[in-house]
């Protein structure tokens, strides 16, 4: 949303409400990621089940935000930075919904692993999840404050998560080679780690949309240019 105010005050209120809805959705999916991680560490299927049930609220928020964006486009015909704000919001809400889906996937893995002793690599996963949550939080903070530099900092953090994922893969692969009886646990744990890495990817997408919102510069797929 542009920093200026509009002569038509209800338009300002609608844009603020849209921003608040996005932040609330971001806070909800971040909490789901944290709960799914805790469910794995504590071997707590009931906590994981609550994450899965909570995804209905995430989906409802996505629909409400989409509807609000379409309504603003139809009735207000925004231009310039306001139009970029709506376009960015439509992209961001999709990434937030997918993060919610990843939390569900993590919860499902936590349930599958609840009755099994953890592999040694599991100790690395909370660090990964915390870093991915931090990326999401900072990307949304950058969205609120229109801070393109902070958003760019989030983008650079994705490499760290990718590196940790490779490390976890290597640790689990080595353990499975030593003891084939842990293969099923190993595969489920690898999927859990991959879900965390995908959360970081979607946080990166949010940060890229913030750069677009603030500067009008599309930094997606820079490597392909």
C-alpha positions in Angstrom: 0.0 0.0 0.0 1.4 3.4 -0.9 2.4 5.7 1.9 0.2 8.5 0.8 -3.5 8.7 1.8 -6.4 9.0 -0.5 -9.0 11.7 -0.8 -11.6 8.9 -0.6 -11.0 7.7 3.0 -12.9 4.4 2.7 -10.3 3.3 0.1 -7.6 3.8 2.7 -9.6 1.7 5.2 -10.0 -1.1 2.7 -6.3 -1.2 2.0 -5.4 -1.2 5.7 -8.0 -4.0 6.3 -6.4 -6.0 3.5 -3.0 -5.6 5.0 -4.2 -6.6 8.4 -5.9 -9.8 6.9 -2.6 -10.8 5.3 -0.7 -10.3 8.5 -3.2 -12.3 10.5 -3.0 -15.1 7.9 0.8 -15.0 8.1 0.8 -15.2 11.9 -1.6 -18.2 11.7 0.5 -20.3 9.3 3.7 -19.4 11.2 2.0 -20.8 14.4 1.0 -23.9 12.5 4.6 -24.5 11.4 5.8 -24.1 15.0 3.2 -26.5 16.3 4.0 -29.1 13.6 7.6 -28.9 14.5 6.8 -29.3 18.2 4.5 -32.2 17.5 7.5 -34.0 15.8 10.0 -33.3 18.6 7.6 -34.2 21.4 6.0 -37.1 19.6 2.6 -35.5 20.1 0.0 -36.7 17.5 -2.8 -34.6 19.1 -0.9 -31.4 18.5 -0.3 -32.5 14.9 -4.0 -33.2 14.5 -4.8 -29.7 15.6 -2.5 -28.3 13.0 -4.4 -30.3 10.3 -7.7 -29.2 11.6 -6.6 -25.6 11.7 -5.9 -25.5 8.0 -9.6 -24.9 7.4 -9.1 -21.4 8.9 -6.2 -20.8 6.6 -8.2 -21.7 3.6 -11.1 -19.5 4.7 -8.7 -16.6 5.1 -7.3 -17.1 1.6 -10.8 -17.0 0.1 -11.7 -13.9 2.0 -8.5 -12.1 1.0 -9.0 -13.1 -2.7 -12.5 -11.8 -2.6 -11.4 -8.5 -1.0 -8.7 -8.0 -3.7 -11.2 -8.6 -6.5 -13.7 -6.3 -4.9 -11.1 -3.5 -4.7 -10.0 -4.0 -8.3 -13.6 -3.9 -9.5 -14.8 -0.9 -7.4 -11.7 1.2 -6.9 -9.8 0.6 -10.1 -6.4 1.2 -8.3 -3.4 2.5 -10.2 0.3 2.8 -9.7 1.5 1.7 -6.3 -2.0 0.8 -5.1 -2.3 -1.6 -8.1 1.0 -3.1 -7.2 -0.2 -3.6 -3.7 -3.2 -5.5 -4.8 -1.1 -7.6 -7.3 1.4 -8.4 -4.5 -1.3 -9.3 -2.1 -2.8 -11.8 -4.5 0.6 -13.4 -4.8 1.4 -13.3 -1.1 -1.9 -14.9 -0.1 -1.2 -17.8 -2.4 2.2 -18.4 -0.8 0.8 -18.1 2.7 -1.9 -20.7 1.9 0.8 -23.1 0.6 2.8 -22.6 3.7 -0.3 -23.7 5.6 -0.5 -26.8 3.4 3.2 -27.5 4.2 2.4 -27.3 7.9 -0.3 -29.9 7.3 2.2 -32.1 5.5 4.7 -31.7 8.4 1.9 -32.6 10.9 1.1 -35.8 8.9 4.8 -36.8 9.0 4.9 -36.1 12.7 1.9 -38.4 13.3 3.6 -41.1 11.2 6.8 -40.8 13.2 5.2 -40.4 16.6 5.6 -44.1 17.6 9.1 -44.4 16.4 12.4 -43.4 18.0 13.8 -40.3 16.3 16.8 -40.4 14.0 19.8 -38.3 15.0 19.2 -35.8 12.2 15.9 -34.8 13.8 17.9 -32.5 16.2 18.8 -30.3 13.2 15.1 -29.8 12.2 14.0 -27.3 14.8 16.9 -25.0 13.8 15.8 -25.2 10.2 12.2 -24.5 11.1 13.1 -21.6 13.3 15.1 -20.1 10.5 12.3 -20.6 8.0 9.8 -19.0 10.4 12.1 -16.1 10.9 12.3 -15.6 7.1 8.5 -15.5 6.9 8.2 -13.1 9.8 10.8 -10.7 8.4 9.2 -10.8 4.9 5.9 -9.8 6.4 7.5 -7.1 8.5 9.1 -5.8 5.3 5.7 -5.8 3.7 4.2 -3.7 6.5 7.1 -1.2 6.6 7.8 -1.1 2.9 11.4 -2.1 3.5 12.8 -3.5 0.3 16.3 -3.9 1.8 14.9 -6.1 4.6 13.1 -8.1 2.0 16.3 -8.6 0.0 17.9 -9.8 3.2 15.2 -12.4 3.5 15.9 -13.6 0.0 19.6 -14.2 0.8 18.7 -16.3 3.8 17.2 -19.0 1.6 20.7 -20.4 0.8 21.3 -21.2 4.4 18.1 -23.3 4.6 19.1 -25.1 1.4 22.5 -25.9 2.9 21.0 -27.3 6.0 18.6 -29.5 3.9 21.6 -31.0 2.1 23.3 -31.7 5.5 20.2 -33.4 6.8 19.8 -35.5 3.7 23.5 -36.6 4.0 23.1 -37.5 7.7 19.9 -39.5 7.1 21.3 -41.3 4.0 24.4 -42.3 6.0 22.2 -43.6 8.8 20.0 -45.6 6.4 23.1 -47.2 4.8 24.4 -48.2 8.2 21.0 -49.6 9.3 18.4 -50.4 6.6 15.8 -50.9 9.3 15.5 -47.2 9.6 14.7 -46.5 6.0 11.0 -45.8 6.5 11.7 -43.4 9.3 14.5 -41.9 7.2 12.3 -41.2 4.3 9.6 -39.6 6.4 12.1 -37.4 8.1 13.6 -36.4 4.8 10.1 -35.3 3.6 9.7 -33.4 6.9 12.9 -31.5 6.2 11.9 -30.9 2.6 8.7 -29.3 3.8 10.6 -26.9 6.0 12.8 -26.0 3.0 9.7 -25.3 0.9 8.4 -23.0 3.7 11.6 -21.0 3.2 11.0 -20.9 -0.5 7.6 -19.4 -0.1 8.9 -16.9 2.4 11.4 -15.9 -0.3 8.5 -15.5 -2.7 6.8 -13.1 -0.2 10.0 -11.1 0.1 10.3 -10.9 -3.7 6.8 -9.5 -3.9 7.7 -6.8 -1.3 10.6 -5.7 -3.5 8.1 -5.5 -6.4 5.6 -3.6 -4.3 8.2 -1.0 -3.1 10.3 -0.6 -6.2 8.1 -1.8 -9.0 11.0 -4.2 -9.8 10.3 -7.9 -10.5 13.2 -9.9 -9.0 11.7 -13.3 -9.5 13.7 -15.8 -11.6 16.7 -13.5 -11.8 18.9 -16.5 -12.5 17.0 -17.1 -15.7 17.7 -13.8 -17.2 
